[in-house]
Amino acid sequence: MARPMDPESEQKELAADQGIEVTPAQGLEVAYDTGLETTASDLYYDSKSPHPRRTFRRKWFCPWQWHWLALLIIGFALVLGTVLGTKLKHGDSDNAHSGSSQATPKSSSQTTAKSTATSSPLTPIATLSPLAAASWTVDADNYGVKVIYQDDTGQLQDSTYRSSTDSWTKISNFATAKKGSPLAMTQLNNSVGEAQPYALTTILTARTKDIEIELFYVNETGFISEWTWGIEAQVNGLGSMKSQNYQMSSGSRLSAYWPFIILTDEQGAFLGYKFTDSWNTWEIAAPDPRAYNGGSLSLVPTPMDGELAGVSVYYQSGTSLRITQVIPDSTEKTFDLSQDIPHGASMTAFAFNSSNSETTFTFTCALYQDSSSTILMVWQNSLSTTWMGPKTFDAFKGADNGTNIACSPVNSYSFGLINANTLVPRCYFQTGGLLREVEIRGDATDWSVVGNVPLD
């Protein structure tokens, strides 16, 4: 016969049937309190307790607290992502800098270097730098070439080549010019007069100690300055042109062929200066001697019978190339070449003697850059009245768009023109930031690349 249950046992059995009572096995209770666990006795209440406990599972957060927690987590994630992203970006940047300067030892100046890394580094030659060149003979076998250019700060740089040593030397920052200043170079021999033309053999017997190189440029105040070098004599410094206070108009070009200098005024008219015992205004009375302001111009020797007879002014008028011949005791004349030149394009011209078994003749050449960045040449043989070209050559390939072009004149006003077998003109232009040197063949049929002028 079954024993009747007491009320308490009946109550526990009923609770078990309803799935409420939890009777943990002995030894399975949590041995430490983490603050998050709840013992089984907390999940039911004793009806005999004076303060019976309600049966419930603890709720640690109310609904509104969950919302704040979610917002807090999202905000923390955003901040963490921003910080990590910034550090990673800086790390990549630092790695890039260190990779480009692995050969540079670490120093206290590295922080400063990184802070200015976004600025373009200074280069020995400015982009589309003005250029000027001159050459001279030492004897029948040796010669020299001087090339002038400008760096990013406006400082003028001098690179000089001597064939006797087959090497270049450089003088840095010898003068300060206005940024983008036009440059013009020529040479003279102090042992001969300015006006008398000399035969071809004169220059081969001239003493190199008498040769001087003249550079003309615009200084920071807008006036024309002159710098002089002696080939052997200790002549190096400012010349007398600075004291004349000749001012250049904005955008004007400059060209020199001893003893002449030519430029354009604000209206585009020619202004010329000639040196005798001092600088004097050189009157150019050619009909309508107008040059487009900012257009290129170049002074070129005008030969007769292998000797120098005067000079010609090659210049840009509108989009065409014009020539004004200035020959002493002769009528000046101006004529057009049937060549189109983009306004403001670089142009230079030069002349030199060549010869065959029968006669000596003169090549006159003009180089310019067209709108497609191609350097072209037009030329004339003194035995003919016909101009040839335009034609380009492989040596001109890769010229930077807008580059200046400079060629070394091979004689001064007082000399006969130099034979191509002794010294031929070399020309210079920029390509990929480098300064390329090219040389014309003695018969003017081709050009060859000599190399790049060392800039450091």
C-alpha positions in Angstrom: 0.0 0.0 0.0 1.4 3.3 -1.1 2.4 5.8 1.5 0.5 9.1 1.1 2.7 11.9 0.1 3.2 14.9 2.4 2.3 18.3 1.0 5.9 19.3 0.4 6.7 16.2 -1.6 3.6 16.6 -3.6 4.5 20.2 -4.4 8.0 19.2 -5.6 6.7 16.4 -7.8 4.2 18.8 -9.3 7.0 21.3 -10.0 9.1 18.6 -11.6 6.2 17.6 -13.9 5.9 21.2 -15.0 9.7 21.4 -15.8 10.4 24.0 -13.2 12.4 22.1 -10.6 16.1 21.7 -11.2 17.8 19.1 -9.0 21.6 19.3 -9.8 23.6 16.2 -9.2 26.0 16.3 -6.3 29.5 17.6 -7.3 28.3 19.6 -10.4 27.8 22.9 -8.7 30.1 25.7 -9.9 33.1 25.8 -7.7 33.8 29.6 -8.2 31.7 32.6 -8.6 32.2 34.6 -11.8 29.3 36.9 -11.2 27.5 35.5 -14.2 26.4 32.0 -13.0 23.3 31.3 -11.0 22.9 28.4 -8.7 19.9 26.0 -8.9 18.5 27.3 -5.7 18.0 30.7 -7.2 15.6 29.2 -9.8 12.8 28.2 -7.5 11.5 29.4 -4.2 10.6 27.7 -0.9 7.0 28.2 0.0 7.9 28.0 3.7 10.4 30.9 3.5 9.2 34.1 5.1 10.4 36.0 2.1 9.7 33.6 -0.8 11.9 34.4 -3.9 10.4 34.7 -7.3 11.5 32.2 -9.9 13.3 34.0 -12.7 16.5 34.1 -14.8 18.6 37.2 -14.3 18.4 39.9 -17.0 21.7 41.8 -17.0 20.6 44.5 -19.5 17.3 46.2 -20.2 16.4 46.8 -23.9 17.5 50.5 -23.8 20.9 49.3 -22.4 21.4 47.0 -25.3 20.9 50.0 -27.7 23.6 52.0 -25.9 25.9 49.0 -25.9 25.5 48.5 -29.7 26.2 52.2 -30.3 29.3 52.0 -28.1 30.6 49.0 -30.0 30.0 50.6 -33.4 31.7 53.8 -32.3 34.7 52.0 -30.9 35.0 50.0 -34.2 35.0 53.2 -36.2 37.7 54.8 -34.1 39.8 51.7 -34.2 39.5 51.4 -38.0 40.5 55.0 -38.5 43.5 54.7 -36.3 44.7 51.4 -37.9 44.1 52.8 -41.5 46.1 55.9 -40.7 49.0 53.9 -39.3 49.0 51.5 -42.2 49.1 54.4 -44.7 51.9 56.1 -42.9 53.8 52.8 -42.8 53.5 52.4 -46.6 54.7 56.0 -47.1 57.7 55.5 -44.8 58.5 52.2 -46.6 58.4 54.0 -50.0 60.8 56.8 -48.7 63.2 54.3 -47.2 63.2 52.2 -50.3 64.2 55.2 -52.5 67.1 56.1 -50.2 68.6 52.8 -49.1 72.1 54.1 -49.9 71.7 57.1 -47.6 72.7 56.4 -44.0 70.2 57.2 -41.2 70.7 60.6 -39.6 68.9 63.1 -37.5 67.9 65.0 -40.7 65.7 62.1 -41.9 62.6 63.5 -40.2 63.1 66.8 -42.0 63.6 65.0 -45.3 60.4 63.1 -44.9 58.4 66.2 -44.1 59.5 67.8 -47.4 59.3 64.6 -49.5 56.2 65.9 -51.3 58.1 68.7 -52.9 59.8 68.2 -56.2 63.6 67.7 -55.7 65.9 70.3 -57.2 67.6 69.3 -60.4 70.9 70.5 -61.9 69.0 71.7 -65.0 65.5 73.3 -65.0 62.7 71.9 -67.1 62.9 73.6 -70.5 65.9 75.5 -69.3 67.4 78.3 -71.4 70.5 77.1 -73.2 73.6 78.7 -74.8 76.7 77.3 -76.3 80.1 78.4 -77.7 83.1 76.6 -79.2 86.7 77.5 -80.0 89.8 75.9 -81.5 93.0 75.4 -79.6 95.0 74.2 -82.6 94.3 72.1 -85.7 93.6 69.1 -83.6 92.0 70.3 -80.4 89.0 72.4 -79.5 86.7 73.3 -76.6 83.0 73.7 -76.0 81.1 75.6 -73.3 77.4 75.0 -72.5 75.4 77.2 -70.2 72.1 76.3 -68.6 70.0 77.2 -65.6 68.9 75.2 -62.5 65.5 75.3 -60.7 66.6 78.3 -58.6 67.8 80.5 -61.4 71.5 79.9 -60.9 73.5 79.6 -64.0 75.6 76.4 -64.6 78.7 76.1 -66.8 79.8 72.7 -68.3 83.0 72.9 -70.4 84.5 70.2 -72.6 88.1 70.1 -73.8 89.1 67.6 -76.5 92.7 67.5 -75.3 91.6 65.7 -72.1 88.3 64.3 -73.5 86.6 65.4 -70.3 83.9 67.7 -69.0 84.3 70.1 -66.0 81.5 72.0 -64.3 81.3 75.3 -62.5 78.0 75.6 -60.5 76.1 78.7 -59.6 78.5 81.2 -61.1 75.8 83.8 -61.6 72.1 84.4 -60.9 69.8 85.1 -63.8 66.1 85.8 -64.0 64.3 82.5 -64.1 63.7 81.6 -67.8 66.1 84.4 -68.9 67.2 84.1 -72.6 70.9 83.3 -72.9 73.2 84.2 -75.8 76.9 83.3 -76.2 79.6 84.3 -78.6 83.4 84.5 -78.6 86.0 87.0 -79.7 89.8 87.2 -80.2 91.4 90.2 -78.7 94.4 90.1 -81.0 92.3 91.2 -84.0 90.0 94.2 -84.7 86.3 94.0 -84.5 85.5 95.1 -88.1 88.1 93.5 -90.3 87.2 90.1 -91.7 90.0 87.5 -91.6 90.7 84.6 -93.9 90.2 81.0 -92.7 93.8 80.5 -91.7 93.7 83.3 -89.2 91.9 81.4 -86.5 94.3 78.5 -86.8 97.3 80.7 -85.9 95.5 82.9 -83.3 96.7 82.5 -79.8 94.2 80.8 -77.5 95.1 83.2 -74.7 93.5 85.9 -76.7 90.1 84.1 -77.0 87.3 85.2 -74.7 83.8 83.8 -74.4 81.0 86.2 -73.8 77.6 85.3 -72.2 74.7 87.7 -72.1 71.6 87.1 -69.9 68.9 89.0 -68.0 69.6 89.5 -64.3 67.0 89.5 -61.5 66.2 93.2 -62.0 65.5 92.8 -65.8 68.7 94.3 -67.2 71.1 92.7 -69.6 74.3 91.4 -67.9 77.5 90.1 -69.4 79.8 87.4 -68.1 83.3 86.9 -69.6 85.7 83.9 -69.6 89.2 83.7 -70.8 90.3 80.5 -72.4 93.8 80.7 -70.9 94.0 84.1 -69.4 92.5 84.7 -65.9 89.4 86.4 -67.1 86.3 85.4 -65.3 83.6 87.7 -64.1 81.0 90.4 -65.0 81.6 92.4 -68.2 80.9 96.0 -69.0 77.3 95.4 -70.4 75.8 95.5 -67.0 76.7 99.2 -66.5 74.8 100.2 -69.7 71.4 99.5 -68.0 69.9 98.0 -71.1 66.5 96.6 -70.1 64.7 93.6 -71.6 61.0 93.6 -72.3 59.0 90.6 -71.1 59.1 87.7 -73.5 61.9 89.1 -75.6 64.6 86.8 -77.0 68.3 87.5 -77.2 71.0 86.6 -79.6 74.7 87.5 -79.9 77.4 87.3 -82.5 80.5 89.3 -81.6 80.5 92.3 -81.6 76.7 92.4 -82.0 73.8 91.8 -79.6 70.2 91.8 -80.8 66.8 91.7 -79.0 63.3 92.9 -79.5 61.5 95.8 -77.7 57.9 95.7 -76.4 56.5 96.5 -79.8 58.5 93.7 -81.5 61.0 95.9 -83.2 64.7 95.0 -83.2 67.1 96.6 -80.8 70.8 96.1 -81.5 74.0 96.9 -79.6 77.6 96.8 -81.0 80.8 96.9 -79.1 83.8 98.9 -80.5 85.6 100.5 -77.6 82.4 100.6 -75.6 78.8 99.5 -76.2 76.8 101.6 -78.7 73.4 101.3 -80.2 73.4 99.3 -83.4 71.0 100.7 -86.0 69.2 98.1 -88.1 67.7 99.9 -91.0 66.3 97.0 -92.9 62.8 97.5 -94.3 60.1 96.7 -91.7 62.4 94.9 -89.3 59.6 93.6 -87.1 59.8 90.5 -85.1 56.9 89.0 -83.3 57.5 89.7 -79.6 58.5 86.5 -77.9 59.4 84.9 -81.3 62.8 83.4 -81.8 65.8 85.2 -83.3 69.3 84.3 -84.1 72.4 86.2 -85.4 74.3 84.3 -88.1 77.5 85.2 -90.0 77.1 86.1 -93.6 80.1 84.8 -95.6 81.5 85.8 -98.9 84.2 83.8 -100.6 85.0 81.9 -97.4 85.4 85.0 -95.3 83.0 86.8 -93.0 81.2 89.7 -94.7 78.6 90.6 -92.1 75.7 89.1 -90.2 72.2 88.0 -90.9 69.2 88.2 -88.5 67.1 85.1 -88.6 63.8 85.7 -86.8 60.2 84.7 -86.5 57.5 87.0 -87.8 54.1 85.7 -87.2 54.4 82.0 -88.0 57.1 82.4 -90.7 60.9 82.5 -90.7 62.4 85.7 -92.1 66.0 86.7 -92.7 67.5 90.2 -92.7 71.0 90.4 -94.1 73.2 93.1 -92.7 76.4 93.4 -94.7 78.6 96.5 -94.2 78.8 98.8 -97.2 75.9 96.9 -98.8 72.2 97.2 -99.1 70.3 95.3 -96.4 67.6 93.0 -97.6 64.9 91.0 -95.9 63.2 87.9 -97.3 60.9 85.1 -96.2 61.6 81.4 -96.0 58.7 79.3 -97.0 58.7 77.6 -93.5 56.0 77.8 -90.9 57.2 77.9 -87.3 54.8 77.8 -84.3 54.7 81.1 -82.4 57.2 81.0 -79.6 58.9 77.8 -80.8 62.6 77.5 -80.2 64.8 78.3 -83.2 68.5 78.8 -83.8 70.7 79.2 -86.8 74.4 78.9 -87.6 76.9 78.8 -90.5 80.1 77.0 -91.2 82.5 76.4 -94.1 83.0 73.1 -95.9 84.9 72.2 -98.9 85.4 69.6 -101.6 88.2 69.0 -104.0 87.2 72.0 -106.1 86.0 74.8 -103.8 85.1 76.1 -100.4 81.5 76.8 -99.7 79.3 77.7 -96.7 76.4 75.9 -95.2 73.8 78.0 -93.4 71.4 76.0 -91.2 68.3 76.8 -89.1 66.9 74.4 -86.5 63.4 74.7 -85.0 60.8 72.6 -83.3 57.3 72.2 -84.8 54.0 71.7 -83.0 54.5 67.9 -82.8 57.8 68.4 -80.8 59.9 67.3 -83.9 63.1 69.3 -84.4 63.5 70.1 -88.1 66.3 71.7 -90.2 66.3 73.9 -93.2 69.6 74.7 -94.9 71.3 76.3 -97.8 74.5 75.8 -99.6 76.2 79.0 -100.6 76.7 77.6 -104.1 72.9 77.6 -104.5 70.1 80.0 -103.8 67.7 77.2 -102.9 66.8 76.4 -99.4 66.5 72.7 -98.6 64.2 71.0 -96.1 62.6 70.9 -93.7 64.0 67.6 -92.6 64.4 65.8 -89.3 67.1 63.3 -88.3 67.3 60.4 -85.9 69.6 62.3 -83.6 66.7 64.7 -82.9 64.3 62.1 -81.8 62.8 62.3 -78.3 63.2 66.1 -77.8 61.2 67.5 -75.0 58.2 69.5 -76.1 59.1 73.2 -75.8 62.8 72.6 -75.3 65.3 75.3 -76.1 67.8 74.6 -78.8 71.3 76.1 -78.7 74.2 75.6 -81.2 77.8 76.6 -80.8 78.8 79.2 -83.4 82.2 78.2 -84.7 83.8 81.6 -85.2 83.6 85.2 -84.0 82.9 88.2 -86.1 86.6 88.9 -86.6 87.4 85.4 -88.0 86.9 83.7 -91.2 84.5 80.8 -90.9 86.0 77.6 -89.6 86.4 74.6 -91.9 84.2 71.6 -91.0 87.3 69.4 -91.0 88.5 71.4 -88.0 85.4 72.0 -85.9 81.8 71.6 -86.8 78.8 73.0 -84.9 77.3 71.1 -82.0 73.8 71.6 -80.9 72.1 71.0 -77.5 68.5 70.4 -76.4 66.7 68.6 -73.6 65.3 65.1 -73.9 63.7 63.4 -70.9 65.3 66.0 -68.6 68.8 65.2 -70.0 70.9 67.6 -72.1 71.7 65.9 -75.4 74.7 66.9 -77.6 74.4 66.3 -81.3 76.9 67.0 -84.1 76.3 67.8 -87.8 78.3 66.1 -90.5 80.7 68.3 -92.5 78.6 68.0 -95.6 75.4 68.8 -93.7 73.7 65.5 -94.8 73.2 64.0 -91.3 73.5 64.4 -87.6 74.9 62.1 -84.9 74.4 61.9 -81.2 77.6 62.7 -79.3 76.1 61.9 -75.9 74.6 63.7 -72.9 76.3 66.6 -71.2 77.2 65.6 -67.6 75.0 67.7 -65.3 76.5 66.8 -61.9 
